[in-house]
Amino acid sequence: MLVILSGVAGAGKDTIRRELIKRMEGATSIPSYTTREPRADDVPGVTYHFITREEFEQKIDEGEFYEYDIHHNNYYGTSKKILGEKAKEGLVIKDIDVNRNRGT
């Protein structure tokens, strides 16, 4: 099963996701792919899968994402393969930002 938490940055999606995972046995989350640079507290493969813009665009061309978007000039996307594998194991809770500046 998949639960999607969607909203603008800072809306509390991550807080809700963490609490649901803590309270629900077997619930998990998956990291998005991104082209942004890792921050000091990021753990590759845990907070995000960090790849180059060229690698991301190749994955787009190959249809590897359920969804993707650009936020602050960086790509973010959800892997079909990883989500499919985790969904077979149980409940997946995924947070996705809403891009307020679409088309500007």
C-alpha positions as CSV (number, residue, x, y, z in Angstrom):
1,M,0.0,0.0,0.0
2,L,1.1,3.5,-0.7
3,V,0.2,6.7,1.3
4,I,1.3,10.0,-0.3
5,L,1.7,13.1,1.7
6,S,1.7,16.1,-0.6
7,G,2.1,19.8,0.2
8,V,4.3,22.8,-0.1
9,A,7.8,22.8,1.5
10,G,7.5,23.4,5.2
11,A,3.9,22.2,5.5
12,G,4.8,19.3,7.9
13,K,4.9,16.4,5.5
14,D,8.2,15.0,6.9
15,T,7.0,15.3,10.5
16,I,3.8,13.4,9.7
17,R,5.7,10.8,7.8
18,R,8.2,10.2,10.6
19,E,5.4,9.9,13.2
20,L,3.4,7.5,11.0
21,I,6.5,5.3,10.5
22,K,7.2,5.4,14.3
23,R,3.6,4.4,15.2
24,M,2.7,1.9,12.4
25,E,4.4,-1.5,12.4
26,G,5.9,-2.3,9.0
27,A,5.6,1.3,7.6
28,T,8.5,2.6,5.7
29,S,9.5,5.4,3.4
30,I,11.8,5.6,0.4
31,P,14.2,8.4,-0.5
32,S,13.7,10.4,-3.7
33,Y,16.4,10.8,-6.3
34,T,17.8,14.4,-6.6
35,T,20.3,16.4,-8.5
36,R,21.0,18.8,-5.6
37,E,24.2,18.7,-3.7
38,P,24.2,16.7,-0.4
39,R,24.0,18.8,2.8
40,A,26.1,18.0,5.9
41,D,23.3,16.0,7.5
42,D,22.3,14.0,4.4
43,V,23.0,10.3,4.2
44,P,23.2,9.1,0.6
45,G,20.6,6.4,0.0
46,V,18.8,7.3,3.2
47,T,17.8,11.0,2.9
48,Y,18.1,11.0,-1.0
49,H,19.7,9.2,-3.8
50,F,22.2,11.9,-5.2
51,I,22.8,11.7,-9.0
52,T,23.9,14.1,-11.7
53,R,21.5,16.1,-13.8
54,E,22.6,13.9,-16.8
55,E,21.8,10.7,-14.9
56,F,18.5,12.1,-13.8
57,E,17.5,13.1,-17.4
58,Q,18.5,9.6,-18.6
59,K,16.2,8.1,-16.0
60,I,13.4,10.4,-17.2
61,D,14.0,9.3,-20.8
62,E,14.0,5.6,-19.7
63,G,10.7,6.1,-17.8
64,E,12.2,5.2,-14.5
65,F,10.1,7.7,-12.4
66,Y,6.5,7.6,-11.2
67,E,6.8,11.4,-10.8
68,Y,9.4,14.0,-10.9
69,D,9.7,17.8,-10.8
70,I,12.1,20.7,-10.5
71,H,12.4,22.6,-7.3
72,H,15.0,25.4,-6.8
73,N,16.6,24.3,-10.2
74,N,17.1,20.7,-9.0
75,Y,15.3,17.6,-10.1
76,Y,13.5,15.4,-7.5
77,G,11.8,12.1,-8.4
78,T,10.3,8.9,-7.2
79,S,11.8,5.6,-8.5
80,K,9.2,3.1,-9.9
81,K,11.6,0.2,-9.1
82,I,12.3,1.1,-5.5
83,L,8.7,2.1,-4.8
84,G,7.4,-1.2,-6.3
85,E,9.9,-3.3,-4.3
86,K,9.0,-1.6,-1.0
87,A,5.3,-1.6,-1.6
88,K,5.5,-5.4,-1.8
89,E,6.9,-5.5,1.7
90,G,4.2,-3.4,3.3
91,L,3.0,0.2,3.8
92,V,5.1,2.9,2.1
93,I,4.7,6.5,3.1
94,K,6.0,9.0,0.6
95,D,6.2,12.8,0.9
96,I,6.1,14.9,-2.3
97,D,6.4,18.6,-2.5
98,V,4.0,20.7,-4.5
99,N,5.7,23.1,-6.8
100,R,3.9,26.5,-6.2
101,N,5.9,28.3,-9.0
102,R,4.9,26.0,-11.9
103,G,5.2,27.8,-15.2
104,T,7.0,30.9,-13.9
